[in-house]
Amino acid sequence: MTILNQPHSSTRPRVDCDLPGPRSAELLERQRRWESNARVYPRHLPIAMAEGSGSFVTDADGNIFIDFLTGAGVLSLGHNHPELIKAVTGQLGRLTHGLDFPTPAKDAFIDAQLSMLAPNLRSRMKLHFCGPTGANAVEAAVKLCKTATGRGDIISFQGGFHGSSHAAMALTGLVAQKRPVPNGLPGIHFFPYSYCGRCPMGLTPDTCETNCVGYLERALRDSNGGIPLPAAVIVEMVQGEGGVVPARTDFVQRVRALTRELDIPLVVDEVQTGCGRTGTWFAFEQYDIEPDVIIASKALSGIGLPVALILYDKRLDVWEPGAHTGTFRGNQLAFATGAEAIRIIRRENVLGNVRRRGEQIACRLAGLAEHSWVREVRGRGLMWGIELADPRDGRPASALASEVQARALRGGLLVELGGREDCVVRMLPPLNATAEVVDTACAILIDAVKQCWPPGHERSRPGDYIKEFVR
């Protein structure tokens, strides 16, 4: 099998100067001067991007990096896939913006999306195009479920991330993000997620028997439990920003059984896990369930063009015209590339590549489990995380994770941080990354961990390598 868009598969990462280089430093300073203080990525990855090709990105100083951040997962086929470039340039001469009018590009996109669902699910699904972000799709899903049920409360899970808009932020577990913004969306109830590495119930994996979902079951079935029957339960199959935490199968299936029993719509947030990221088109397929609402965005276009949608059971389609609109929900360029991306993914068996490369990463990183500060290596498909924690007390090793990220960057690899206190080093490779690129990236990452904390070497304060690149 030949995986497309790796024209420089023999390219190796190369970093020829201290980071940031002079041109990157200049652009970072200009950014600091003019852009919002809310900017995130360049604070930890101090480069200015200039070009991208396949799995590689080149900064303004000519340094070449393997990009295992991929625009936070939006570049499913890597940078500048030639067939997607052809699709978008062809569409440019026809129509670029179509509101919610039917168009040939949108119709082809809808057909392609529905074709990726199992027949029984496909037959009962409708689509709604939202504003062009995952957070907007989350808000649309909540509005839909509230309208359809006439109820107002929502169940979410600790550690979950659903976006930074007002309502999506209220559904997100991260307290620090919400603390400065009073009067969030009311009626949100958080329950434990099956994160056995850090059991929210304080139990060990061999004794928990998925007690977190048992707690939810008891609370919702208890007439004196204090929670009205909710409008929806929203959940991620793999918590991405929460630290790459795959849910246990028993947990997911019991949540689905409970929501069916109580007639509560189950909303699955596939913004990050969707479009093949975990080795199936949607992650919920691996749990043998069918949700009532599916939220998708990020990689839908395959090339980073913004588009977001919800797919939902027809029985929920009770809202009135204009109930949820968005000026940019008719992105014809994203529709054109999204349909083309699915054609490529099918032709090249990209989902098979995701599974094989996932197995490759699991094998390559397995040795890190011997590192005393590596609490867990976990992932699904091409979505991986290395959780770092102090072996003396289990506290998140945030400074160490930052140091690993910085050393990986110096070695030519872009990776992200996530999880509790940013103690998880995360990888989101292109879905068509080659075995050679994955092997090189893993070698850089393993070396970064070993450099930060060599076996037998003790330091009282991890983070000696870290410096503040951008104020």
N, C-alpha and C positions, 0 to 999 in steps of 0.2 A: 504494500500500500504506500502511495506517495502522499504525504501531507503537504498541502499547498501553503503558499505564503511563507516559505522559509528560504528565500532566494540567497540568504547569507547563512545557511545552516553551518557552514564551516567557520563563520565569524566567531571570534573569541572575545570575551569582555576585556577591555583594556582601560586602565586608569593611569594616565601619564603625569598627573600633577596632584598636589594637595587639593582637597575638596573643602569649599568650592573653589573651582578655578577662577582666574581673573574675570573672564566674561560672565560666568555664572554669578560671581560675587557682585558684579555691577548690576545685573538684572535683579538679583535678590534684594539689593539695597533699594533699587527703584520700586520694587514691589512693596517693601517695608514702608516706604515713604507714602505710597499712594493707595495701597489696598487695605481692606478691612483687617483689623486685628484678629478676626475669626479665622484667618487662613490657617491651614493645618500642615499639609504634606511637606512643603519646603522647609518647615522648621526642623524636621527630622531627617529629611532627604535633601540636603542643600545643593541642588543642582538646578540649572535652567535647561529644560528640554528644548532641543532644536529639531530633531528628526527621529522617526521611528520606522522600523521595518521588521515585520515578523515578530519574533520574540525579543528584539533588541531596540534600544533607544540610545540616541547619541545626544550628549549635552552640548551646550554652547561653546565648550572648550575642546570638543572633539573626543571626549572620553566615551567609551562604549560600555553599556550596561545590559545585562539580561534583565528584562522587565517582568518580574513576577508580582507586580502590582496591577498591571494592565488596566489602568484607569479605574481602580476599585472594582475590577471584574467586568467592565463593559466591553472590552476588546476581546471577544471570545475567539476570534480568528487572528489575533495579533494585530500589529500596526499595519495599516495600509494594504490590506489584502488586495491583490490586483483585480480579482473578479468583483469584489465589492466596490472598488474604485470605479470600475467600468459601469456597474449598476447605478451608482450615485451620479456619475457624470451624464449617463444616458437619461436619467430622470430629470436632471437639471434643465434640460431643454424642453421638457414637456409640462411639468407642473410641480411646484415645490410646496404649496400650502393649499389645503382644501377644506379647512374647518372640519365639520363632520359630514360633508357631502360624500356620497359613494364615488369612488374613483377606481380605475383599473388597478392601480398600484395597491390601494387599500384592499380591494377584493382578493388580489393574489396573496397579500400578506395574511389576511384572515384565513384563507384556505390553507396556507402553509402552517399557520399556528394550530388550527383545528386538526390538521393531519397528524400532528405529533401527539395527540391525545388518544387514549384507548377508545375503541368504538362506542362502548356503552357510556363513557363519560362525554365523548364528543356529541352524542345524540341529544344530550340534555343541557348543553352549555350555550350561553349567550356571551357576547363580548361588549365591553364598554371601554372606549378610549378616553383616557383621563388627561390632565395636564402632564407635561413630559417628565415627571419624576416619580420615583417609587413612593415617596412620601405622599404625593397627591393621590396615587392609586390606593394607598392605605386609607386615606381619608374618604375616598369614594366607597371603598368596601365597608367602612364603618357606617357611612350614611345609608348605603343600600340596606344593610342588615337592620339598622334602626327603623328605617321606613317599612321594611317588609314585616318585621315582628311587632312593631309598636312598642318595643321595649328600649331602655336607654343605657343599661350597664354593659360593660365589656370586660371580659376576662383576658388578661395578658399574663406573661410569664417573666419571672425574674431572669435577668441576663439578656432579655430580648432587645433587639434594636429594630425600630420601624420607621425611622426618619427624624428630621429636625424641625418640621413644621409644627404648628402649635398642637394639633390633635395627635399627630404621629409621635411627637415627643412625649406626650402624656402616656402613650402606650409603651414607651421605651423604659427599660429598667434603669438606665444610667441616671442616677440622682443628680450628679454634678451638673449635667446639662439642663436639668429642670429647675434647679435651685434659684437661679437668678430671675426666673420668669414666673411670677405669681399667677394665681388663678388659672391653672391649667384645666384641661377638659375634665369635668367631673365624672364620677361613676366608673372609674377604672379600678379593677381589683387584680392585684398581682399574686400569683401562686408559684410555688417552686417548680423549676424545670429539672429534668433528669440529668443533672450534671454530677455524675457519680464521683468524679475526681475531687469535687468540692461539694459534697452532699449538703443541700440546703436544710436537710432534716438532721444533720449531724451524725449520719449513719455510715457504715462501711458498705461497699458494693455487695458483699456476700450476705448482708443482713437486711438490706433496705427493702427488697421485694417491691421496688418502685413505689415506695410510700408517698412520694410527692404527688402522684396521681390519685392515690388513695385519699389523700387530704382533700384534693379537689372534689372527688366523688362525694365524700362525706359532707363537705360544705354546701354543695349545690343540692343535695338530696335532703338536707336537714331543714325542716320548716322553721327552725329557730336559728339557722346559720347566719342570718344577718345580711345575706346577699340576695337581692331579687333575681328572678330568672333573667339571665342576661340576653342581650340582643345578639351577641356573638362571642366566640372564643377565637382568639388570634394566636398563631403559633408558628415558629420556624422549625423546619425539620432538622436543620443544622444552624445553630446560632453562629452567625458570621462575626459581626462586630463584638459579640459576646465571648469570642475566643475560640472559634471553630469547635463547637460542642455538638456532636451528633446526638439527637435524641435516641433513647433506647426504644426498640420496636414495641415492647410491651406498653411503654408509656404512651406512645402515639396511638396505638390501637385501642387502648382503654379510653383515651380522650375522645377518639372518634365514636366509640360505642356509647359513651356518656352523653355526648352532644346529640347523637341520634335518639337516644332514649328520652331526652328532655326537649327535643325539637329546638335545639340551639344551632344556628348556622356555624359551621366550622370554617374559619378563614385561615388559609395557609399562605404565609408570606414567603414567596419564592423570588423576591427581588434579587437576592444574591445567589441563591442555589439553583435558580431556574436556567433554562436554555442550555442544559447539558453540563453544568458545572460539576455535578456530583457523579456523572456517568450515566444518568438517565435524563430525559428531557426535563422532567421535574423531579425533585428529590422525594416527594411523597410517594412516587411509584415504588420506591424501595421498601415502603412500609405497608404495602398492600391495603391502602385506604383510598377513598374518594372524598375529597373535600367538597364543600358547598361553594366556596369562593376561592379563587386562585389569584394572587397578586403577582404581576410580572413587570419588569422594567429592565434596568441595567443593560443586559446583553441582547435584548430583543432585536436590535438593528445589526448586531455583529460587528459594528465599526465605530461605536461610540456616539452615534446620532441619537438624540433623546426621543424616547417613546415609552409610554407606560399604559398598561391596560389591566382590567380585571376580567376574568372569566368566571361565570357564576351560573348556578342552577336556574333554569327558566322560571321556576316557581317563585323566585325572589324578585322577578322583574316587574315590580309594581310601582316604581317611581314615575313621576310625571315628566313630560318633556322639559328639558332645562334643569332637571334636578341636580345634575353635576356636569358642569361645562368647563371649557378651557380653550383659550384662543389657539394654542399651539398643539392641540390634540390631533391635528391633521397633517403630521409631518410626512409628506410624500417621499422624501429622500430616505427616511428611516424605514418606511414601508418597503421601498424597492430593495434596499440592502438586506432587510430582515428576511424577505422571501428568498432572496438569493443565498443568504447565509444558510438557511435550512436546506436548500438544494445541495450546497457544498457539503454540509455536515452529513447528509445522507450519502452522497456519492463517495465521499472519502472515509466513511465510517469513523467520523471524528469521535462519536461517543465511545466506540471501541478503543480509540487512542486514549481517551480520558481514563478509562478503566485500567489500561495497561500502564500508562504513565503514573497513575495513582499507586499501583502495585510497586512500580519502580521506586517511587518516593518512599513508600513504606519500608521497603528493603534497605534503601540507602540510609534512611534516618534511624533505623532500628537501633544502631549502636549508640545513639545519643541517650538511650535509656540508662546506660551505665554512668552517665554524668550525674553527679549527686545533686546538681541544681536543676536538672531537667525533671520536672514533675510528670509530664506526659507528652507524648507525640501522638497526634490524632488527626484524622481527616477522612474525607470521602472524595473519590475521584481526584480532581485537581483543586482541592480546597483543603489546605493543611495548616496546622498550627503546632508550635512547640511552646508549651507552657513552662515557664521558669519560676522557681520558688525556692526560698531559703530552706534547706533541708533540716535546719534546726527547729523551725517553728511553722513551716508551711506557708509563711507570708509571701505574697506575690513579689517577685524580684524584678521590679519595674526598671531599676537602673541597669541591671544586667541585660534585660531585654533591649533597652536602648543602645547599650554598648554592642550587643550582637548585631543589631540593625546597622549601626555606624560602621562596624568592621566589615559586614557583608557589602555595604555600599563601596567601601574602599577596595574591596576585592572584585567589584564589578557586578553586584546583584542588588536589585531593588526589591525589598520586602517591606511589609507593613506590620504594625503592632495592633493589638486588640486585647480583649478580655479584661478581667478585673485589673484595674490600675495599669493597663497596658503591659501586662506581663507575658503576653503570648506573641511570639514572632510568627507572622502569618504569610502564607504564599497563595497567590491566585494566578497561576500561569495561564498563558493562552491555551485553549483547548486543543490546539493542533501543534503544541510544542513537541519537538523531536526528542527521542531518547538521549541523543548527544547533548542537547541543551539542558535537559532535566538533570543529566548526570553532572554536568559542569556546575549548574546552580547548586545542587546538593553538596558538591565538594566544597564550594565557596562557603556555604552556610555551616557545614560541619566544621570547617577550619575556623570560621568566625567564633563559633561556640568554644572550640578548644583554645583559641587565643585568649578569649575573655576569661576563661577559668580553666587553666591546664590541670589535669589530674594530679592530685596531691598538693596543689598550690593553694594556700589559704590567704584570703584577704578579708579584712573586716569591713571594707566598704567597696562593693562592686561599683563600677562606673568611672574608673580612673581614665578611661579612654575618651569619655564623653566631653564634648565642649559645646557651648551654645553657638551655633552657626548664625542664627538669625534672631534678632531680638524680638 
